[in-house]
Amino acid sequence: MKKIKLVTSLLFFVVLTAGLFTACQPDDIETGNGIVGEELDASFTIAPVEGEVNKYLVKALATNYITSKWDIGNGEEAFLGKSEEIIYFPDAGTYTVKHYAIGIGGESYVAEQNVVVATSDPAANVIQGGLFETAEDHAKWTVLKISNGDFWTFNTGSVSVTTGGGWSQQAIYQAVQVEANQKYKIDMNVSSPAGLVNTWFEVYASATVPVQGSDYNKGTVVRSINTWAGCGLTPFDGLISAVGCGSNDGFITFTTSGTVYLVIKCGSEGSPTITIKDVQFRKK
């Protein structure tokens, strides 16, 4: 009898506890249970930072959320941050800035605004003479004669390379100063009125010093046009990031601060001409 009474008591306790637990739960999972909170206000203001170039203060207008996430519209991943952040756009353009207000259970709401950056920050480009507009600009560059001949013509606003044929190649280069762990993006305008045949055009950024009479293939090819890879076969005129090919996205970082060399190399079986304008080696 005692054993039966004990089991009956335990069964009654389990049923009673389950009933109490159920009675405490809200009928609607969307409200009041601590898993999903109230609707979040993700709206924000954005304003230029006085005395700074291309820097903006973004400020969330509400605080009814756990954390903020910002996407500044420059192609990089959104980042977790504070309700106020200073964001920087080194390059001119229109950027869609998004603020995600994240609440209980990971629920988030988003607001967005466009910001128009009128001009690029000149200090963000570590290249000198990248516009090729003057003799002073031209003097910033050194011709690397891997093969014999005169391949390079410095113009007002551009530089052109016409390879000597017979699989010959040459380059131009410039020493620049970089900061450790700073992300840089390399780009430039390139054009060819006729397209290319059996031609390679490669851009390097490396701490290895170029040596006259020697090939340069140090480090990663940051940008390229290569007919064997399927680009440059038809006439082109645009940023190498758009008309070039290769697996690299043009971004590069360095483990130590100091001098690196931007090397722009071109070679071909024939004698095509490629014109280069507005070389960019910009902090991101």
C-alpha positions in Angstrom: 0.0 0.0 0.0 2.8 2.5 0.8 4.4 1.8 -2.5 1.2 2.5 -4.4 0.5 5.7 -2.4 4.1 6.9 -3.2 3.7 6.4 -7.0 0.2 8.1 -6.9 1.7 11.1 -5.1 4.6 11.4 -7.6 2.2 11.2 -10.6 0.0 13.9 -9.1 3.0 16.1 -8.6 4.2 15.7 -12.2 0.7 16.5 -13.6 0.4 19.5 -11.3 3.8 20.9 -12.2 3.1 20.5 -15.9 -0.2 22.3 -15.5 1.4 25.2 -13.7 4.2 25.5 -16.3 1.7 25.5 -19.2 -0.5 28.1 -17.4 2.5 30.4 -17.2 3.2 30.4 -20.9 1.7 33.2 -23.1 -0.7 32.1 -25.8 1.2 34.2 -28.4 4.9 33.3 -28.9 5.5 36.7 -30.5 5.0 38.8 -27.3 5.9 38.7 -23.7 8.0 35.5 -23.6 11.5 37.0 -23.6 12.4 35.4 -26.9 11.1 38.0 -29.3 10.9 41.6 -28.1 9.1 44.7 -29.3 9.6 46.2 -32.7 13.0 47.9 -33.0 13.8 51.3 -34.3 16.9 51.2 -36.5 16.7 54.7 -37.8 19.9 56.8 -37.7 21.5 60.1 -38.7 24.6 60.6 -40.8 26.7 63.8 -40.9 30.2 64.8 -42.1 32.8 65.0 -39.3 34.0 68.6 -39.2 37.6 69.1 -40.1 38.0 65.6 -41.5 38.1 64.4 -45.2 35.3 61.9 -46.2 34.6 60.9 -42.6 31.0 60.7 -41.3 29.4 60.2 -38.0 26.5 57.7 -38.0 24.3 57.8 -34.9 21.4 55.5 -34.0 18.3 57.4 -32.8 17.0 54.7 -30.4 18.4 52.4 -27.8 15.7 49.7 -27.5 18.0 46.9 -28.8 21.0 44.9 -27.7 23.6 45.9 -30.3 24.2 47.6 -33.6 25.5 46.3 -36.9 26.7 48.6 -39.7 27.0 48.0 -43.4 28.6 51.1 -45.0 28.0 50.0 -48.6 31.6 49.7 -49.7 31.4 46.0 -50.5 32.9 44.8 -47.3 31.0 42.7 -44.7 28.9 44.5 -42.1 30.5 44.9 -38.7 29.2 44.8 -35.1 29.7 48.2 -33.5 28.3 50.9 -31.2 25.3 53.1 -31.6 27.6 55.8 -32.8 30.4 55.1 -35.3 32.7 57.2 -37.5 32.9 55.7 -41.0 35.3 56.6 -43.7 35.1 56.6 -47.5 38.4 57.1 -49.2 36.9 57.0 -52.7 34.2 59.2 -54.4 30.9 57.5 -55.0 27.4 56.9 -53.7 27.2 54.5 -50.7 24.1 52.9 -49.1 24.7 52.8 -45.4 22.6 50.4 -43.4 22.0 50.1 -39.7 20.8 46.8 -38.2 19.3 47.1 -34.7 19.6 43.6 -33.1 17.4 42.6 -30.2 16.5 39.7 -28.1 16.8 36.3 -29.8 18.8 37.8 -32.7 15.8 39.6 -34.1 16.8 42.6 -36.2 15.4 45.6 -38.0 17.2 47.7 -40.7 17.2 51.3 -41.8 19.3 52.7 -44.7 20.4 56.0 -46.1 22.5 57.0 -49.1 25.6 59.2 -48.7 27.2 60.9 -51.7 31.0 61.3 -51.5 31.9 64.0 -54.0 35.7 63.5 -54.2 38.3 60.9 -53.3 40.6 61.5 -50.4 44.0 62.4 -52.0 45.8 61.4 -48.9 44.5 57.8 -49.1 46.4 57.2 -52.4 50.0 56.2 -51.6 51.0 56.4 -55.3 52.6 59.6 -56.5 52.1 60.8 -60.1 49.4 58.2 -60.8 47.5 60.7 -63.0 50.6 61.1 -65.4 49.6 64.7 -66.0 53.0 66.5 -65.7 56.7 65.8 -66.2 56.9 65.7 -62.4 54.3 62.9 -62.3 56.3 61.0 -65.0 59.5 61.3 -63.0 57.9 59.3 -60.1 58.1 56.2 -62.3 61.1 54.1 -63.3 61.1 51.9 -66.4 62.2 48.3 -65.7 64.0 47.0 -68.8 63.5 43.3 -68.5 63.9 43.1 -72.2 65.8 45.6 -74.4 63.9 48.4 -76.2 61.8 51.4 -75.5 58.3 50.2 -74.7 56.9 53.1 -72.6 55.5 56.4 -73.8 54.5 59.0 -71.1 51.7 61.2 -72.3 49.7 64.0 -70.7 47.3 62.1 -68.5 48.4 58.6 -69.3 51.2 56.2 -70.0 51.2 53.7 -72.9 53.1 50.5 -73.3 53.7 48.9 -76.7 55.6 45.6 -76.3 58.5 44.7 -78.6 57.1 41.4 -79.7 58.9 38.0 -79.6 57.7 37.4 -76.0 59.6 40.4 -74.7 58.4 42.3 -71.6 59.0 45.4 -69.6 57.6 47.2 -66.5 57.3 50.5 -64.7 57.5 50.7 -61.0 57.4 53.0 -58.0 58.4 52.7 -54.4 55.7 53.5 -51.9 55.4 53.5 -48.1 52.8 51.2 -46.5 51.5 50.6 -43.0 51.4 47.1 -41.4 48.0 45.4 -41.3 46.4 48.3 -43.3 44.2 47.1 -46.1 45.0 48.7 -49.6 43.1 48.4 -52.9 45.0 48.6 -56.2 43.2 49.7 -59.4 43.7 51.7 -62.6 42.1 52.5 -65.9 43.4 50.4 -68.8 42.4 50.5 -72.5 43.3 48.9 -75.8 41.6 49.9 -79.0 42.2 46.6 -80.8 42.2 44.0 -78.1 45.2 41.7 -77.3 46.7 38.4 -78.6 49.1 36.3 -76.5 49.6 39.1 -74.0 50.1 39.3 -70.2 49.7 42.4 -68.1 50.4 42.0 -64.4 50.4 44.2 -61.4 52.6 43.3 -58.3 53.0 44.9 -54.9 56.1 43.4 -53.1 58.9 44.4 -50.9 61.4 42.8 -53.4 63.4 45.5 -55.2 63.2 45.4 -59.0 66.5 44.7 -60.8 67.3 46.0 -64.3 67.5 43.2 -66.8 65.7 40.7 -64.6 62.1 39.5 -64.7 59.8 40.6 -61.9 57.4 38.0 -60.6 57.6 38.5 -56.8 54.7 38.1 -54.5 51.0 37.9 -55.6 49.7 39.2 -58.9 47.3 41.8 -57.5 45.7 42.6 -60.8 46.0 41.1 -64.3 44.9 41.0 -67.9 45.8 37.7 -69.5 44.6 36.5 -72.9 45.1 32.8 -72.0 42.7 33.4 -69.0 40.1 34.8 -71.5 40.3 38.6 -70.9 41.6 41.4 -73.1 40.7 39.6 -76.3 38.5 42.4 -77.5 38.8 46.2 -77.3 38.5 47.4 -73.7 38.5 50.7 -71.8 37.8 50.7 -68.0 39.1 49.9 -64.6 41.2 46.8 -64.5 39.0 45.6 -61.7 36.2 45.4 -64.3 38.0 44.3 -67.5 40.8 42.2 -66.0 40.8 38.6 -64.8 42.3 36.5 -62.1 41.4 35.3 -58.6 42.7 38.3 -56.7 40.3 41.1 -55.8 42.9 43.8 -55.8 43.0 44.0 -52.0 46.3 43.5 -50.2 47.8 43.9 -46.7 51.3 43.8 -45.5 52.6 42.3 -42.2 55.2 45.0 -41.7 55.4 48.8 -42.4 57.9 50.1 -44.9 58.8 50.2 -48.6 57.0 48.1 -51.2 57.2 48.4 -55.0 54.2 48.7 -57.2 55.3 47.0 -60.5 53.2 47.2 -63.6 54.5 44.7 -66.2 53.5 43.9 -69.7 54.7 41.4 -72.3 53.5 39.8 -75.5 54.3 37.7 -78.5 53.3 40.6 -80.7 53.2 44.4 -80.3 49.9 45.5 -78.8 49.4 48.8 -77.1 47.8 49.2 -73.6 47.2 52.7 -72.1 47.1 53.2 -68.4 45.5 56.1 -66.5 44.8 57.0 -62.9 46.8 54.4 -60.9 45.3 53.9 -57.5 47.0 52.3 -54.5 44.5 53.4 -51.8 44.0 52.8 -48.1 40.6 51.1 -47.5 
